[in-house]
Every structure is written in C-alpha cells, then in structure tokens.
C-alpha cells in the first residue's frame, strides 16, 4: 500500500496554505479535494475582505490568527502581485446610542493588536465618505479587499512547484487508524486507499463528516456544524464610496451585519445577510431585497429599490448555532481522543480567508 508523510483533506484557502507551508519545509504532502478544482466552496464565495481582527474576543484563535494573517496576506499579495487594495473600513453608527459600542470595539480591537484605530465624528466621517450618513464611526485602516481566486491560484501553483501532489474529484470515504502508524485513507472513484503518517482535516463544510469518518463523536466533542447561508446584492448605481462600510455588529457576532464592500474594479456590493440552512445549496435565497435596502439605507440614504440586483451566495461552516454564543476556530491535534497526528480544523468560517497563511503556520507548529 502506498504511503505519504502528510495528507491534507480540502483544497480551500486554509488547505492550500497548509499544504504549501508543509511542502515548502520539505514534507511529502498529498492534497485531496472532492471537487474538480480548488476553492469551489466557502473560500470563493465570500466578501473577499482582508479583515483586521477587530471583533473577536481577546486571546481567541480568531483574533490572533486574523491579526497575524492580515499582515501575512498583504505581504504575500505584494510579493506575488495578487490584486488587492488596502481600502480601510469604517464601522458606522446609525445613531448616538451606538457610539459607546464603537468605543468598546476600539478598545477590544486595540487589545487584539489591531493598529491605527480611531473614532470619527460625523463631520470627519462625512469628509472621508460624502455619500455615507452616520452619527460617527470607527476607522479601521488595516482592512482591505483582495482577489481570493488569484490568491488560491498562487498557493496551488506554489504547492505544485514545491513538489506537492494534488488529487481532485477525490472524496474521502473512510479513515482508519493503522497499526503501522498513521491512517489508512479510502477515497471515492477507483476505491483507492493509502497510508498517511499525518492527516490534516481542512474540509470546511465537510469537516464534521471527515471528523466522524476518523472516529470522532462530533456531538460529544461539540464539533457539530451549522450551515449559515449569506446572499449578496450588487449595487447598480454609482456612489462616491471608497472604503468598506460596516454597521455596528450585534453583540453575539452571529454575523457582522449587511455591509457595503467596494470591489477591486470599483463596483459596490451589499451583504451578506445570514440565515441557517439544512443543506448546501448555492441558489440565491433572498428574493426580497427590502431587508438589504432598509439595512443599507441607514448609512447610504441615497439607495433606492431599483439600485439592487442579486449577485452571489455563500455558506459558512459555523460551530455557533442559532441563538448560541461566540464559538472560536477549532484547530487541534486529536491525541486526547486516541488519534495522534490527526490535526482537525472545524468551524473555519470568517475570518478564515484572511487567516489562511497564519492557520498554516499554526498547523506547522502543532506538528
């Protein structure tokens, strides 16, 4: 039976970054992906925002990996000439009652290591963004946008150039701990099986299924995933907006609210909203744009119903279910469950794209 040193399951941004990091350090790495190519799910269906690390609880993985990942992504994009723009972001208060929340956000973001945060008065905000109406804002200079497809193409090309092997249309159907050390992995197609000394589960939306296949009781381990869908509307009308505009988020961080994102080509998008679904279906779900319109008009009063047209949809693999409190990334070696050398990644939602290079570093440290 063939054997590889490390198998990585899942070729989204985190899986690609982990495979490249390990392959570049001289490891023999096999990357397995059930789809016909890399980045076909969560990583390619997002706002493409380079997040700052503003919102997450201090000392959480989401906070530390996002702040580290923010720096790494900008550096990587510059080095590899991947399209990006350091736009900055404004969290806009809809009224005076939200100004104290902005001050709290600035304090927590500063504790996370986010640099350059400053509060804006109504006049200061209007001077930066004349079309935006707000009682005040929080300016976040490290936020930006990037071309996530170009990012993943570069990661994949570098992985292949470093000697890594990727197999697509290859769904993992079974994982068995081997008496010879490591794991026997069975896959679809020709029912091919092989041994992997180490196994890294980066399967995103399928990460709970992979964890179960490896023998983990995902209910007992609290690894149950909840599929949270979000839709985007594109704005046809031109507005003089050059930065990302976010509302003040709900305290439970269910999502960051319907926000305004500038595209690399200058267009504007609204979204995502957030609603839980039972299955993976990327058809556009929010046929009524009134929710988007009413949310956006609090800071973009010139927006009218005819300015919106449906764009795309994405699904996030959340550990946090409806009405539940904040949940952090899970990135851990499962030795305590009798599965040494299995690195399990679960609940890698936002800010997973921003954090992908930092996640790869973290995985290497665990190994």
C-alpha atoms as one frame of an Amber mdcrd trajectory, in Angstrom:
protein
   0.000   0.000   0.000   1.293   3.464  -0.920   2.236   5.784   1.941   2.654
   9.553   2.172   4.045  11.607   5.014   1.114  14.032   5.287  -2.338  14.076
   3.715  -4.362  17.305   3.682  -8.096  16.944   3.040  -9.708  20.004   1.472
  -8.309  22.494  -1.053  -9.897  25.730   0.119  -7.690  28.621   1.195  -6.737
  27.027   4.530  -5.980  23.624   2.992  -3.933  25.136   0.169  -1.966  27.323
   2.574  -1.301  24.404   4.939  -0.257  22.093   2.107   2.118  24.730   0.725
   3.621  25.534   4.129   4.367  21.893   4.894   5.542  21.007   1.392   7.871
  24.019   1.346   9.507  22.786   4.553  10.448  19.509   2.872   7.469  17.354
   3.819   5.849  14.918   1.410   2.296  16.235   1.089  -0.741  14.871  -0.727
  -3.703  17.249  -1.086  -7.148  15.657  -1.578 -10.185  17.574  -2.853 -13.649
  16.186  -3.602 -14.433  18.902  -6.184 -12.951  19.214  -9.666 -10.641  22.036
  -8.607  -9.508  24.051  -5.585 -11.528  26.760  -3.844 -15.006  25.772  -5.023
 -16.878  26.341  -1.767 -16.548  28.745   1.194 -13.246  30.360   0.166 -14.543
  31.522  -3.214 -17.986  32.662  -2.061 -17.206  35.496   0.317 -16.796  39.269
   0.541 -13.056  38.841  -0.225 -12.324  41.148   2.689  -8.922  41.264   4.368
 -10.144  41.507   7.954  -8.322  43.317  10.740  -9.146  41.190  13.823 -11.334
  43.890  15.344 -14.346  41.949  16.552 -13.158  38.746  18.206 -12.589  38.061
  21.919  -9.072  38.666  23.176  -6.794  35.588  23.051  -9.172  33.705  20.771
  -7.746  31.956  17.707  -9.970  34.103  15.505  -8.381  37.253  16.953  -4.738
  36.164  16.970  -4.769  34.355  13.622  -6.683  37.173  11.926  -4.246  39.857
  13.102  -1.277  37.724  12.062  -2.994  36.679   8.844  -3.769  40.294   7.934
  -0.058  41.108   7.863   0.862  37.888   6.038  -1.822  38.321   3.348  -0.776
  41.871   2.491   2.855  40.775   2.276   2.012  37.733   0.142  -0.208  39.737
  -2.217   2.528  42.307  -2.757   5.182  39.645  -3.316   3.081  37.565  -5.720
   1.377  40.555  -7.409  -2.079  39.374  -6.415  -4.700  42.103  -6.892  -5.629
  43.763  -3.597  -6.467  47.168  -2.180  -5.893  48.416   1.360  -9.126  50.424
   1.411  -9.628  50.776   5.143 -13.019  50.321   6.778 -15.487  52.465   8.675
 -17.854  50.930  11.227 -20.731  53.423  11.070 -23.067  54.190  13.978 -26.704
  54.507  12.962 -27.427  56.768  15.949 -25.954  58.214  19.129 -26.928  55.073
  21.056 -24.262  53.102  19.135 -21.361  55.487  19.775 -20.414  53.777  23.035
 -20.355  50.441  21.205 -17.832  51.940  18.779 -15.648  52.957  21.717 -15.897
  49.407  23.094 -14.955  47.997  19.692 -11.901  50.259  19.545 -10.769  49.137
  22.996 -11.206  45.424  22.251  -9.611  45.744  18.815  -6.595  47.525  20.272
  -6.176  44.728  22.823  -6.168  42.250  19.914  -3.293  44.145  18.305  -5.224
  45.998  15.594  -3.251  49.161  14.809  -4.362  52.661  13.901  -7.950  52.547
  15.159  -9.586  55.939  15.694 -13.057  57.279  16.309 -14.581  59.619  13.742
 -17.054  62.416  14.340 -19.973  62.851  11.952 -18.098  65.652  10.192 -14.871
  63.651   9.915 -16.724  60.657   8.515 -18.600  62.815   6.000 -15.315  64.385
   4.840 -13.939  60.896   4.116 -17.164  59.449   2.654 -19.569  62.185   1.471
 -22.344  59.735   0.499 -22.387  58.000   3.899 -24.749  59.171   6.628 -23.755
  58.313  10.198 -23.686  59.645  13.751 -19.992  58.774  13.897 -17.682  55.929
  13.046 -14.667  53.822  13.854 -11.903  53.944  11.251 -10.023  50.652  10.736
  -7.030  51.281   8.425  -5.798  47.672   8.103  -8.957  46.319   6.430  -8.904
  45.760   2.679 -10.063  43.587  -0.198  -8.323  41.033  -2.390  -8.823  38.699
  -5.321  -9.335  35.416  -3.458  -9.257  33.393  -6.689  -5.822  34.748  -7.609
  -4.657  34.079  -4.052  -5.688  30.420  -4.214  -4.274  30.013  -7.729  -0.911
  31.250  -6.447  -0.992  28.983  -3.379  -1.815  25.983  -5.552   0.873  26.775
  -8.135   3.499  27.186  -5.422   2.400  23.954  -3.773   2.838  22.033  -7.018
   6.186  23.717  -7.687   7.417  22.671  -4.242   6.782  19.014  -5.056   3.302
  18.621  -3.624   0.719  16.388  -5.277  -2.975  17.276  -5.535  -5.775  14.886
  -6.479  -9.194  16.317  -7.421 -12.569  14.583  -7.747 -11.375  12.520  -4.793
 -13.817  12.344  -1.900 -12.553  10.678   1.277 -14.970   7.895   2.204 -13.147
   6.213   5.075 -10.381   6.817   7.608  -8.951   4.018   9.722  -6.163   4.281
  12.286  -3.408   1.958  11.117  -1.453  -0.485  13.234   1.576   0.507  11.152
   1.269   4.101  12.326  -0.765   6.865  10.756  -4.065   6.462   8.965  -5.416
   4.373   6.124  -7.494   6.631   3.895 -10.068   5.349   1.445 -11.351   7.529
  -1.353 -14.066   7.517  -3.989 -13.556   6.844  -7.668 -11.493   3.686  -8.022
 -11.734   2.983  -4.280  -8.058   3.824  -3.935  -6.563   3.582  -0.423  -3.228
   4.634   1.018  -1.461   5.306   4.312  -0.783   8.798   5.625   1.574   9.337
   8.541  -0.210  12.558   9.487  -3.673  13.717   8.496  -4.965  17.300   8.379
  -8.709  17.880   8.101  -9.251  21.160   6.223 -12.525  20.057   4.643 -14.514
  23.191   5.543 -18.203  22.442   5.088 -17.317  18.739   5.128 -15.029  18.850
   8.153 -17.580  17.324  10.527 -18.096  14.393   8.148 -14.327  13.825   7.948
 -14.015  14.013  11.742 -16.765  11.398  12.087 -15.057   9.196   9.491 -11.916
   9.292  11.634 -13.908   8.046  14.632 -14.665  11.289  16.471 -18.058  11.609
  18.149 -18.766  15.132  16.863 -21.720  15.633  19.224 -19.657  14.744  22.299
 -16.692  16.769  21.021 -19.000  19.741  20.304 -17.925  19.770  16.648 -21.420
  19.894  15.164 -21.508  22.233  12.186 -24.338  24.569  11.280 -24.599  25.763
   7.680 -25.142  29.515   7.648 -26.002  30.979   4.256 -25.494  34.534   3.092
 -26.596  36.320  -0.078 -25.117  39.377  -1.783 -26.734  42.117  -3.838 -24.790
  44.213  -6.324 -25.468  47.963  -6.443 -26.009  49.247  -9.973 -25.981  52.944
  -9.078 -22.650  54.715  -8.652 -21.865  56.155  -5.226 -18.771  58.028  -4.085
 -17.672  55.359  -1.598 -14.025  54.278  -1.432 -13.897  52.359   1.863 -15.759
  49.380   3.286 -18.751  50.460   5.374 -19.981  48.166   8.153 -22.818  48.566
  10.655 -22.179  48.142  14.365 -22.407  44.347  14.869 -24.822  42.509  17.108
 -23.206  41.509  20.435 -23.378  37.745  19.749 -21.396  38.106  16.473 -23.890
  35.911  14.631 -22.637  37.871  11.657 -21.153  41.316  11.079 -24.304  42.698
   9.501 -25.109  43.611   5.907 -22.126  45.707   4.877 -21.017  47.710   1.879
 -17.982  46.336   0.060 -16.017  48.041  -2.677 -14.775  45.799  -5.479 -11.301
  45.903  -6.978 -12.868  47.244 -10.181 -14.792  49.940  -8.300 -18.263  48.377
  -8.030 -20.226  48.072  -4.790 -21.873  45.049  -3.147 -24.173  44.634  -0.149
 -24.091  41.565   2.060 -24.041  39.039   3.305 -27.122  38.511   5.385 -27.177
  35.336   7.493 -29.712  32.537   7.797 -29.270  28.894   8.722 -29.998  26.142
   6.205 -30.108  22.357   6.394 -28.196  21.573   3.210 -25.630  23.037   0.842
 -27.399  24.898  -1.935 -25.873  27.947  -3.610 -29.004  29.173  -5.354 -29.852
  32.771  -4.461 -32.142  32.605  -1.458 -33.145  36.184  -0.593 -35.553  37.150
  -3.345 -36.879  40.154  -1.407 -34.241  42.906  -1.388 -36.165  45.058   1.117
 -34.148  43.759   4.092 -30.912  44.698   2.356 -32.342  48.037   1.312 -33.618
  49.021   4.780 -30.339  47.970   6.403 -28.157  49.819   3.913 -30.263  52.999
   3.839 -29.304  53.678   7.470 -25.844  54.648   6.204 -26.461  55.031   2.436
 -29.667  57.098   2.266 -29.436  57.647  -1.496 -30.017  53.953  -2.197 -33.290
  53.088  -3.947 -35.024  49.706  -4.615 -34.136  49.731  -8.302 -30.419  50.085
  -7.478 -30.068  46.455  -6.310 -29.687  43.251  -8.311 -28.990  39.711  -6.993
 -25.346  38.665  -7.077 -23.971  35.544  -5.350 -24.488  33.304  -2.313 -22.118
  31.556   0.074 -22.334  29.169   3.022 -20.269  29.311   6.203 -19.447  26.255
   8.355 -20.318  27.672  11.772 -19.905  25.930  15.108 -22.218  28.565  16.552
 -25.826  27.562  16.077 -28.889  29.854  16.056 -29.042  31.921  19.231 -25.789
  30.487  20.602 -22.782  32.376  21.944 -19.486  33.040  20.132 -17.531  29.981
  19.017 -13.862  30.032  18.141 -11.983  28.121  15.460 -11.088  24.551  16.377
  -7.532  23.699  15.255  -6.066  20.880  17.319  -4.215  17.620  17.407  -6.674
  14.902  18.435  -4.252  12.816  20.530  -6.568  13.158  23.535  -9.160  11.259
  21.519  -6.714   8.465  20.681  -5.935   9.937  17.254  -2.357  11.255  17.370
  -1.215  13.029  14.228  -4.760  13.969  13.191  -4.989  17.754  13.053  -8.653
  18.698  12.995  -9.868  22.075  11.690 -13.535  22.743  12.352 -15.635  25.886
  12.127 -13.219  27.695   9.820 -15.549  30.477   8.743 -14.802  34.209   8.669
 -12.035  35.351   9.174 -10.664  32.077   7.770  -9.727  33.505   4.371  -7.742
  36.361   5.926  -6.204  33.929   8.419  -5.245  31.148   5.974  -1.475  31.786
   5.995  -1.473  32.185   9.772  -3.524  28.985  10.100  -0.840  27.218   8.057
   1.839  28.473  10.464  -0.237  27.301  13.416  -0.656  23.823  11.931   3.084
  23.555  11.351   3.704  24.497  14.988   1.286  21.801  16.182   3.017  19.166
  14.032
